[in-house]
Amino acid sequence: MGRRKIKMEMVQDMNTRQVTFSKRRTGLFKKASELATLCNAEIGILVYSPGGKPYSYGKPNLDAVTERFMKECNDDSDTGDEEEEEQEEEEGRGKSRPKMKRINERLDGLKREIEAEKKRGEKSQAKLESAGEERFEKKRIEELTIDELREYMEKLQGIHGRIECQASKMQASSCLVHISGNKAFVE
């Protein structure tokens, strides 16, 4: 079986998605290794699988790269907003409050927002699933014909696919907000 071009959209089938993730993760890590070797670069990559399992790659190691990044971000932000530093001094926090603590607080806030969005998404999914039942609500499921059951199942699968796609987009969006928020917060 040769190579073929695939559409850049979320893979609907969960098993295929997991296989695709595994292969592409391996390819990503291989490319990162090649870049590090060819250019003597320090690289750190963190990826979460569709199942939520984290995978990381780092050269020389992820901890060293992360530590260097955070140190440089903290060094850069020390020359940042004087007004914010004055406000912190007035509030009694001043230099005694490390920047990592503020970043962690921001991260916790974003996590709470993500959880709220997940709950809202679950409620929306329940509404969407029940909306497809309007045509079938007069009959109990046991009374539906095989064709009606198939049609009902297709509608539910379509709704489920759209919800998964939207959830994926929202998760990606929240990650971007998180990343850009941390950059703005650090700067």
MDAnalysis code that builds the backbone (N, CA, C; Angstrom):
import MDAnalysis as mda
import numpy as np

u = mda.Universe.empty(561, n_residues=187, atom_resindex=np.repeat(np.arange(187), 3), trajectory=True)
u.add_TopologyAttr("name", ["N", "CA", "C"] * 187)
u.add_TopologyAttr("resid", np.arange(1, 188))
u.add_TopologyAttr("resname", ["MET", "GLY", "ARG", "ARG", "LYS", "ILE", "LYS", "MET", "GLU", "MET", "VAL", "GLN", "ASP", "MET", "ASN", "THR", "ARG", "GLN", "VAL", "THR", "PHE", "SER", "LYS", "ARG", "ARG", "THR", "GLY", "LEU", "PHE", "LYS", "LYS", "ALA", "SER", "GLU", "LEU", "ALA", "THR", "LEU", "CYS", "ASN", "ALA", "GLU", "ILE", "GLY", "ILE", "LEU", "VAL", "TYR", "SER", "PRO", "GLY", "GLY", "LYS", "PRO", "TYR", "SER", "TYR", "GLY", "LYS", "PRO", "ASN", "LEU", "ASP", "ALA", "VAL", "THR", "GLU", "ARG", "PHE", "MET", "LYS", "GLU", "CYS", "ASN", "ASP", "ASP", "SER", "ASP", "THR", "GLY", "ASP", "GLU", "GLU", "GLU", "GLU", "GLU", "GLN", "GLU", "GLU", "GLU", "GLU", "GLY", "ARG", "GLY", "LYS", "SER", "ARG", "PRO", "LYS", "MET", "LYS", "ARG", "ILE", "ASN", "GLU", "ARG", "LEU", "ASP", "GLY", "LEU", "LYS", "ARG", "GLU", "ILE", "GLU", "ALA", "GLU", "LYS", "LYS", "ARG", "GLY", "GLU", "LYS", "SER", "GLN", "ALA", "LYS", "LEU", "GLU", "SER", "ALA", "GLY", "GLU", "GLU", "ARG", "PHE", "GLU", "LYS", "LYS", "ARG", "ILE", "GLU", "GLU", "LEU", "THR", "ILE", "ASP", "GLU", "LEU", "ARG", "GLU", "TYR", "MET", "GLU", "LYS", "LEU", "GLN", "GLY", "ILE", "HIS", "GLY", "ARG", "ILE", "GLU", "CYS", "GLN", "ALA", "SER", "LYS", "MET", "GLN", "ALA", "SER", "SER", "CYS", "LEU", "VAL", "HIS", "ILE", "SER", "GLY", "ASN", "LYS", "ALA", "PHE", "VAL", "GLU"])
u.atoms.positions = np.array([
    [0.845, -1.182, 0.000],
    [0.000, 0.000, 0.000],
    [0.887, 1.241, 0.000],
    [0.702, 2.096, -0.951],
    [1.532, 3.280, -1.108],
    [0.993, 4.464, -0.336],
    [1.693, 5.572, -0.460],
    [1.251, 6.795, 0.201],
    [0.076, 7.385, -0.552],
    [-0.771, 8.033, 0.186],
    [-1.885, 8.750, -0.435],
    [-2.160, 9.996, 0.371],
    [-2.680, 10.986, -0.312],
    [-2.970, 12.258, 0.338],
    [-4.264, 12.119, 1.139],
    [-4.232, 12.616, 2.367],
    [-5.442, 12.573, 3.185],
    [-5.865, 13.995, 3.517],
    [-7.161, 14.148, 3.764],
    [-7.689, 15.452, 4.142],
    [-7.225, 15.792, 5.550],
    [-6.949, 17.066, 5.773],
    [-6.554, 17.523, 7.100],
    [-7.806, 17.872, 7.890],
    [-8.402, 16.843, 8.436],
    [-9.552, 17.016, 9.308],
    [-9.503, 15.918, 10.352],
    [-10.246, 16.100, 11.415],
    [-10.205, 15.131, 12.494],
    [-10.692, 13.771, 12.021],
    [-9.979, 12.731, 12.399],
    [-10.363, 11.362, 12.061],
    [-11.522, 10.976, 12.971],
    [-12.628, 10.541, 12.389],
    [-13.827, 10.256, 13.172],
    [-13.736, 8.938, 13.945],
    [-13.207, 7.889, 13.303],
    [-13.117, 6.581, 13.936],
    [-12.049, 6.613, 15.023],
    [-12.413, 6.219, 16.241],
    [-11.505, 6.326, 17.382],
    [-10.276, 5.442, 17.215],
    [-10.435, 4.223, 16.711],
    [-9.284, 3.332, 16.530],
    [-8.324, 3.888, 15.486],
    [-8.861, 4.357, 14.370],
    [-8.033, 4.943, 13.322],
    [-7.338, 6.196, 13.843],
    [-8.048, 6.979, 14.653],
    [-7.469, 8.194, 15.217],
    [-6.274, 7.857, 16.109],
    [-6.415, 6.792, 16.914],
    [-5.328, 6.402, 17.802],
    [-4.112, 5.932, 17.004],
    [-4.352, 5.142, 15.940],
    [-3.254, 4.665, 15.093],
    [-2.570, 5.854, 14.411],
    [-3.378, 6.774, 13.883],
    [-2.833, 7.960, 13.223],
    [-2.003, 8.782, 14.204],
    [-2.525, 8.965, 15.409],
    [-1.790, 9.717, 16.424],
    [-0.445, 9.061, 16.708],
    [-0.460, 7.754, 16.902],
    [0.763, 7.030, 17.246],
    [1.817, 7.159, 16.147],
    [1.397, 6.984, 14.897],
    [2.342, 7.079, 13.777],
    [2.873, 8.496, 13.626],
    [2.000, 9.477, 13.706],
    [2.435, 10.858, 13.520],
    [3.272, 11.344, 14.702],
    [2.966, 10.876, 15.897],
    [3.779, 11.228, 17.061],
    [5.201, 10.704, 16.871],
    [5.304, 9.467, 16.422],
    [6.625, 8.883, 16.162],
    [7.371, 9.699, 15.115],
    [6.676, 10.086, 14.050],
    [7.289, 10.896, 13.001],
    [7.718, 12.262, 13.513],
    [6.886, 12.873, 14.341],
    [7.207, 14.181, 14.923],
    [8.458, 14.097, 15.784],
    [8.513, 13.082, 16.634],
    [9.672, 12.924, 17.502],
    [10.933, 12.623, 16.686],
    [10.786, 11.867, 15.607],
    [11.935, 11.556, 14.756],
    [12.468, 12.842, 14.109],
    [11.563, 13.677, 13.582],
    [11.979, 14.945, 12.978],
    [12.655, 15.853, 14.013],
    [12.120, 15.879, 15.226],
    [12.717, 16.690, 16.285],
    [14.121, 16.190, 16.609],
    [14.294, 14.882, 16.644],
    [15.608, 14.303, 16.906],
    [16.598, 14.672, 15.808],
    [16.137, 14.614, 14.565],
    [16.996, 14.981, 13.441],
    [17.400, 16.453, 13.523],
    [16.454, 17.320, 13.839],
    [16.743, 18.750, 13.970],
    [17.766, 18.994, 15.081],
    [17.580, 18.321, 16.207],
    [18.500, 18.481, 17.328],
    [19.897, 18.002, 16.961],
    [19.982, 16.899, 16.234],
    [21.280, 16.355, 15.852],
    [21.960, 17.225, 14.812],
    [21.224, 17.619, 13.779],
    [21.809, 18.401, 12.691],
    [22.224, 19.814, 13.123],
    [21.444, 20.411, 13.990],
    [21.678, 21.822, 14.340],
    [22.156, 22.016, 15.774],
    [22.374, 20.932, 16.493],
    [22.769, 20.997, 17.890],
    [21.778, 21.861, 18.683],
    [20.496, 21.657, 18.394],
    [19.431, 22.437, 19.032],
    [18.924, 21.709, 20.273],
    [18.442, 22.486, 21.228],
    [17.761, 21.915, 22.385],
    [16.269, 21.955, 22.087],
    [15.621, 20.800, 22.190],
    [14.219, 20.688, 21.775],
    [13.403, 20.028, 22.880],
    [12.194, 20.528, 23.079],
    [11.252, 19.907, 24.004],
    [9.875, 19.883, 23.381],
    [9.237, 18.702, 23.365],
    [7.897, 18.551, 22.796],
    [7.043, 17.789, 23.806],
    [5.812, 18.269, 24.018],
    [4.849, 17.602, 24.879],
    [3.563, 17.431, 24.078],
    [3.081, 16.191, 23.987],
    [1.887, 15.888, 23.195],
    [0.952, 15.041, 24.043],
    [-0.347, 15.357, 24.003],
    [-1.346, 14.534, 24.674],
    [-2.099, 13.724, 23.634],
    [-2.250, 12.424, 23.894],
    [-2.967, 11.540, 22.975],
    [-4.459, 11.847, 23.038],
    [-5.231, 11.325, 22.076],
    [-6.690, 11.516, 22.138],
    [-7.289, 10.974, 23.436],
    [-6.624, 9.992, 24.027],
    [-7.077, 9.437, 25.297],
    [-6.610, 10.224, 26.506],
    [-5.797, 11.275, 26.284],
    [-5.347, 12.126, 27.371],
    [-4.003, 11.727, 27.962],
    [-3.327, 10.738, 27.377],
    [-2.034, 10.297, 27.900],
    [-0.934, 11.206, 27.357],
    [-0.051, 11.708, 28.248],
    [1.013, 12.599, 27.770],
    [2.215, 11.821, 27.225],
    [2.808, 12.361, 26.163],
    [4.039, 11.834, 25.590],
    [4.984, 13.027, 25.446],
    [6.257, 12.798, 25.770],
    [7.193, 13.908, 25.673],
    [8.491, 13.453, 25.029],
    [9.160, 14.426, 24.425],
    [10.478, 14.209, 23.851],
    [11.304, 15.436, 24.161],
    [12.533, 15.208, 24.558],
    [13.417, 16.327, 24.827],
    [14.860, 15.951, 24.555],
    [15.582, 16.893, 24.015],
    [17.004, 16.665, 23.797],
    [17.732, 17.912, 24.255],
    [18.546, 17.910, 25.266],
    [19.094, 16.749, 25.957],
    [18.037, 16.005, 26.777],
    [17.104, 16.694, 27.431],
    [15.919, 16.077, 28.027],
    [14.878, 17.175, 28.229],
    [13.625, 16.768, 28.392],
    [12.531, 17.736, 28.470],
    [12.663, 18.650, 29.681],
    [13.090, 18.107, 30.811],
    [13.226, 18.931, 32.021],
    [14.240, 20.058, 31.821],
    [15.374, 19.723, 31.201],
    [16.409, 20.740, 30.979],
    [15.912, 21.836, 30.046],
    [15.217, 21.447, 28.983],
    [14.708, 22.424, 28.019],
    [13.640, 23.306, 28.682],
    [12.736, 22.681, 29.433],
    [11.673, 23.425, 30.111],
    [12.259, 24.389, 31.141],
    [13.230, 23.908, 31.899],
    [13.864, 24.756, 32.908],
    [14.545, 25.967, 32.261],
    [15.246, 25.727, 31.159],
    [15.915, 26.833, 30.462],
    [14.886, 27.837, 29.949],
    [13.793, 27.316, 29.352],
    [12.745, 28.181, 28.814],
    [12.140, 29.045, 29.922],
    [11.790, 28.412, 31.027],
    [11.164, 29.151, 32.121],
    [12.136, 30.181, 32.710],
    [13.411, 29.840, 32.818],
    [14.412, 30.770, 33.344],
    [14.515, 31.990, 32.432],
    [14.577, 31.750, 31.126],
    [14.689, 32.858, 30.188],
    [13.419, 33.702, 30.172],
    [12.256, 33.055, 30.298],
    [11.000, 33.812, 30.350],
    [10.964, 34.683, 31.602],
    [11.391, 34.136, 32.711],
    [11.415, 34.907, 33.955],
    [12.409, 36.051, 33.864],
    [13.573, 35.801, 33.246],
    [14.566, 36.860, 33.082],
    [14.025, 37.966, 32.196],
    [13.356, 37.599, 31.096],
    [12.792, 38.589, 30.178],
    [11.696, 39.401, 30.841],
    [10.901, 38.757, 31.673],
    [9.757, 39.459, 32.258],
    [10.164, 40.342, 33.426],
    [11.370, 40.192, 33.957],
    [11.814, 41.053, 35.051],
    [11.941, 42.503, 34.618],
    [12.162, 42.732, 33.322],
    [12.290, 44.097, 32.820],
    [10.966, 44.576, 32.239],
    [9.876, 43.918, 32.617],
    [8.564, 44.183, 32.022],
    [7.871, 45.394, 32.587],
    [6.609, 45.265, 32.836],
    [5.710, 46.348, 33.176],
    [5.999, 46.886, 34.585],
    [6.484, 48.112, 34.674],
    [6.801, 48.717, 35.961],
    [5.533, 49.030, 36.744],
    [4.461, 49.365, 36.029],
    [3.207, 49.687, 36.697],
    [2.670, 48.467, 37.449],
    [2.776, 47.300, 36.816],
    [2.315, 46.065, 37.454],
    [3.164, 45.763, 38.691],
    [4.484, 45.985, 38.600],
    [5.366, 45.748, 39.742],
    [5.040, 46.712, 40.883],
    [4.725, 47.968, 40.556],
    [4.365, 48.934, 41.594],
    [3.073, 48.515, 42.286],
    [2.117, 48.037, 41.481],
    [0.839, 47.599, 42.045],
    [1.067, 46.417, 42.983],
    [1.954, 45.498, 42.600],
    [2.249, 44.350, 43.448],
    [2.917, 44.788, 44.748],
    [3.800, 45.776, 44.667],
    [4.461, 46.262, 45.871],
    [3.456, 46.920, 46.806],
    [2.480, 47.648, 46.228],
    [1.449, 48.272, 47.043],
    [0.597, 47.212, 47.736],
    [0.381, 46.102, 47.053],
    [-0.427, 45.029, 47.628],
    [0.396, 44.161, 48.573],
    [1.670, 44.460, 48.720],
    [2.503, 43.744, 49.675],
    [3.151, 42.492, 49.121],
    [3.049, 42.274, 47.836],
    [3.616, 41.045, 47.281],
    [5.033, 41.279, 46.790],
    [5.259, 42.382, 46.098],
    [6.572, 42.766, 45.593],
    [7.348, 41.629, 44.967],
    [8.635, 41.618, 45.226],
    [9.534, 40.622, 44.652],
    [9.413, 39.273, 45.350],
    [8.736, 39.235, 46.519],
    [8.659, 37.979, 47.262],
    [7.758, 36.955, 46.574],
    [6.897, 37.411, 45.704],
    [6.002, 36.486, 45.008],
    [6.634, 36.081, 43.687],
    [7.022, 34.812, 43.555],
    [7.683, 34.381, 42.319],
    [6.723, 34.379, 41.138],
    [7.287, 34.592, 39.990],
    [6.484, 34.647, 38.765],
    [5.844, 33.298, 38.462],
    [6.507, 32.216, 38.858],
    [5.926, 30.887, 38.618],
    [4.592, 30.731, 39.347],
    [4.500, 31.310, 40.520],
    [3.258, 31.220, 41.284],
    [2.125, 31.912, 40.532],
    [2.428, 33.078, 39.950],
    [1.407, 33.793, 39.167],
    [1.017, 32.997, 37.925],
    [2.006, 32.392, 37.298],
    [1.718, 31.581, 36.109],
    [0.838, 30.395, 36.488],
    [1.150, 29.755, 37.631],
    [0.342, 28.624, 38.085],
    [-1.089, 29.045, 38.421],
    [-1.231, 30.230, 38.991],
    [-2.581, 30.725, 39.280],
    [-3.362, 30.957, 37.992],
    [-2.670, 31.499, 36.994],
    [-3.312, 31.713, 35.689],
    [-3.711, 30.376, 35.077],
    [-2.830, 29.398, 35.188],
    [-3.111, 28.060, 34.669],
    [-4.312, 27.442, 35.382],
    [-4.373, 27.583, 36.688],
    [-5.518, 27.066, 37.446],
    [-6.819, 27.720, 36.992],
    [-6.768, 29.031, 36.753],
    [-7.952, 29.734, 36.259],
    [-8.388, 29.205, 34.906],
    [-7.425, 28.973, 34.038],
    [-7.759, 28.420, 32.719],
    [-8.322, 27.016, 32.832],
    [-7.788, 26.226, 33.743],
    [-8.322, 24.869, 33.949],
    [-9.777, 24.933, 34.404],
    [-10.079, 25.872, 35.293],
    [-11.476, 26.020, 35.739],
    [-12.378, 26.406, 34.574],
    [-11.879, 27.312, 33.711],
    [-12.663, 27.709, 32.544],
    [-12.891, 26.522, 31.609],
    [-11.870, 25.700, 31.421],
    [-11.994, 24.523, 30.552],
    [-13.024, 23.562, 31.119],
    [-12.991, 23.322, 32.428],
    [-13.960, 22.431, 33.057],
    [-15.381, 22.965, 32.881],
    [-15.555, 24.277, 33.026],
    [-16.874, 24.878, 32.836],
    [-17.342, 24.686, 31.396],
    [-16.421, 24.856, 30.434],
    [-16.762, 24.650, 29.027],
    [-17.120, 23.195, 28.752],
    [-16.395, 22.256, 29.379],
    [-16.704, 20.836, 29.206],
    [-18.113, 20.542, 29.697],
    [-18.461, 21.077, 30.862],
    [-19.806, 20.851, 31.405],
    [-20.864, 21.442, 30.482],
    [-20.574, 22.662, 29.973],
    [-21.511, 23.290, 29.051],
    [-21.650, 22.461, 27.769],
    [-20.529, 21.913, 27.316],
    [-20.541, 21.063, 26.128],
    [-21.345, 19.799, 26.349],
    [-21.216, 19.190, 27.531],
    [-21.989, 17.988, 27.843],
    [-23.488, 18.287, 27.834],
    [-23.867, 19.446, 28.388],
    [-25.277, 19.837, 28.373],
    [-25.762, 20.048, 26.938],
    [-24.925, 20.704, 26.122],
    [-25.292, 20.929, 24.721],
    [-25.415, 19.615, 23.974],
    [-24.520, 18.685, 24.271],
    [-24.585, 17.383, 23.611],
    [-25.884, 16.673, 23.968],
    [-26.269, 16.732, 25.219],
    [-27.513, 16.107, 25.643],
    [-28.708, 16.732, 24.914],
    [-28.671, 18.061, 24.759],
    [-29.747, 18.742, 24.034],
    [-29.776, 18.304, 22.576],
    [-28.608, 18.224, 21.949],
    [-28.543, 17.815, 20.544],
    [-29.035, 16.388, 20.356],
    [-28.638, 15.509, 21.263],
    [-29.068, 14.123, 21.144],
    [-30.582, 13.998, 21.316],
    [-31.127, 14.780, 22.225],
    [-32.580, 14.703, 22.421],
    [-33.331, 15.387, 21.281],
    [-32.683, 16.353, 20.597],
    [-33.335, 17.042, 19.481],
    [-33.589, 16.089, 18.328],
    [-32.718, 15.113, 18.130],
    [-32.902, 14.139, 17.058],
    [-34.054, 13.201, 17.334],
    [-34.554, 13.191, 18.555],
    [-35.627, 12.282, 18.929],
    [-37.014, 12.828, 18.607],
    [-37.110, 14.087, 18.176],
    [-38.416, 14.692, 17.933],
    [-39.275, 13.833, 17.017],
    [-38.663, 13.336, 15.944],
    [-39.408, 12.534, 14.984],
    [-39.821, 11.196, 15.580],
    [-39.033, 10.715, 16.515],
    [-39.255, 9.384, 17.057],
    [-39.880, 9.396, 18.451],
    [-40.157, 10.582, 18.995],
    [-40.614, 10.641, 20.374],
    [-42.013, 10.060, 20.570],
    [-42.800, 9.967, 19.512],
    [-44.142, 9.423, 19.645],
    [-44.130, 7.901, 19.772],
    [-43.007, 7.291, 19.336],
    [-42.888, 5.831, 19.410],
    [-41.813, 5.464, 20.415],
    [-42.023, 4.360, 21.074],
    [-40.958, 3.825, 21.911],
    [-39.934, 3.178, 20.990],
    [-38.714, 3.070, 21.441],
    [-37.633, 2.560, 20.594],
    [-37.919, 1.129, 20.137],
    [-38.621, 0.368, 20.961],
    [-38.951, -1.018, 20.611],
    [-39.944, -1.094, 19.438],
    [-40.700, -0.004, 19.233],
    [-41.711, 0.020, 18.191],
    [-41.184, 0.499, 16.846],
    [-39.945, 1.008, 16.784],
    [-39.390, 1.522, 15.539],
    [-39.029, 0.370, 14.598],
    [-39.193, 0.637, 13.311],
    [-38.795, -0.362, 12.314],
    [-37.273, -0.356, 12.180],
    [-36.742, -1.359, 11.519],
    [-35.292, -1.450, 11.338],
    [-34.760, -0.249, 10.560],
    [-35.516, 0.208, 9.545],
    [-35.092, 1.376, 8.773],
    [-35.089, 2.638, 9.640],
    [-36.108, 2.788, 10.487],
    [-36.162, 3.944, 11.378],
    [-35.021, 3.908, 12.397],
    [-34.709, 2.705, 12.894],
    [-33.603, 2.565, 13.829],
    [-32.276, 2.931, 13.175],
    [-32.102, 2.490, 11.933],
    [-30.864, 2.825, 11.214],
    [-30.761, 4.336, 10.992],
    [-31.872, 4.944, 10.595],
    [-31.882, 6.386, 10.369],
    [-31.576, 7.132, 11.670],
    [-32.187, 6.673, 12.757],
    [-31.963, 7.276, 14.064],
    [-30.500, 7.139, 14.485],
    [-29.932, 5.962, 14.271],
    [-28.544, 5.716, 14.612],
    [-27.617, 6.609, 13.785],
    [-27.906, 6.765, 12.485],
    [-27.082, 7.637, 11.634],
    [-27.130, 9.083, 12.115],
    [-28.306, 9.533, 12.508],
    [-28.437, 10.894, 13.014],
    [-27.628, 11.079, 14.294],
    [-27.713, 10.109, 15.181],
    [-26.958, 10.202, 16.429],
    [-25.453, 10.170, 16.168],
    [-25.016, 9.334, 15.234],
    [-23.595, 9.273, 14.904],
    [-23.123, 10.591, 14.291],
    [-23.955, 11.177, 13.442],
    [-23.606, 12.470, 12.853],
    [-23.479, 13.554, 13.906],
    [-24.434, 13.569, 14.826],
    [-24.397, 14.542, 15.912],
    [-23.154, 14.323, 16.768],
    [-22.887, 13.063, 17.084],
    [-21.722, 12.733, 17.904],
    [-20.426, 13.178, 17.222],
    [-20.307, 12.941, 15.930],
    [-19.116, 13.354, 15.184],
    [-18.926, 14.864, 15.197],
    [-20.026, 15.595, 14.991],
    [-19.940, 17.058, 15.015],
    [-19.541, 17.568, 16.398],
    [-20.059, 16.940, 17.428],
    [-19.730, 17.346, 18.792],
    [-18.262, 17.071, 19.081],
    [-17.777, 15.892, 18.686],
    [-16.360, 15.575, 18.906],
    [-15.468, 16.571, 18.164],
    [-15.851, 16.907, 16.941],
    [-15.072, 17.855, 16.144],
    [-15.059, 19.219, 16.832],
    [-16.227, 19.668, 17.287],
    [-16.316, 20.964, 17.959],
    [-15.525, 20.953, 19.263],
    [-15.610, 19.844, 20.006],
    [-14.861, 19.739, 21.259],
    [-13.367, 19.796, 20.988],
    [-12.934, 19.147, 19.928],
    [-11.522, 19.175, 19.558],
    [-11.084, 20.589, 19.202],
    [-11.928, 21.290, 18.449],
    [-11.606, 22.675, 18.082],
    [-11.540, 23.552, 19.327],
    [-12.487, 23.347, 20.254],
    [-12.511, 24.141, 21.474],
    [-11.278, 23.852, 22.328],
    [-10.883, 22.577, 22.384],
    [-9.702, 22.223, 23.162],
    [-8.458, 22.850, 22.552],
    [-8.345, 22.786, 21.224],
    [-7.200, 23.403, 20.554],
    [-7.204, 24.908, 20.791],
    [-8.388, 25.505, 20.706],
    [-8.512, 26.940, 20.926],
    [-8.114, 27.314, 22.348],
    [-8.558, 26.515, 23.317],
    [-8.213, 26.824, 24.707],
    [-6.722, 26.662, 24.951],
    [-6.094, 25.704, 24.251],
    [-4.641, 25.544, 24.376],
    [-3.937, 26.779, 23.823],
    [-4.427, 27.285, 22.690],
    [-3.822, 28.479, 22.106],
    [-4.021, 29.679, 23.020],
    [-5.209, 29.778, 23.613],
    [-5.465, 30.871, 24.545],
    [-4.535, 30.740, 25.737],
    [-4.367, 29.502, 26.194],
    [-3.485, 29.254, 27.324],
    [-2.052, 29.664, 26.986],
    [-1.586, 29.257, 25.825],
    [-0.220, 29.571, 25.410],
    [-0.056, 31.077, 25.235],
    [-0.988, 31.699, 24.506],
    [-0.864, 33.142, 24.285],
    [-1.066, 33.894, 25.600],
    [-1.900, 33.386, 26.473],
    [-2.094, 34.016, 27.781],
    [-0.834, 33.975, 28.612],
    [-0.147, 32.828, 28.568],
    [1.105, 32.723, 29.314],
    [2.174, 33.637, 28.724],
    [2.227, 33.735, 27.394],
    [3.207, 34.622, 26.781],
    [2.921, 36.066, 27.174],
    [1.647, 36.453, 27.117],
    [1.283, 37.823, 27.475],
    [1.539, 38.045, 28.971],
    [1.246, 37.012, 29.746],
    [1.421, 37.110, 31.176],
    [2.891, 37.228, 31.540],
    [3.732, 36.470, 30.849],
    [5.161, 36.480, 31.108],
    [5.793, 37.759, 30.619],
    [5.358, 38.238, 29.450],
    [5.909, 39.458, 28.873],
    [5.516, 40.626, 29.722],
])
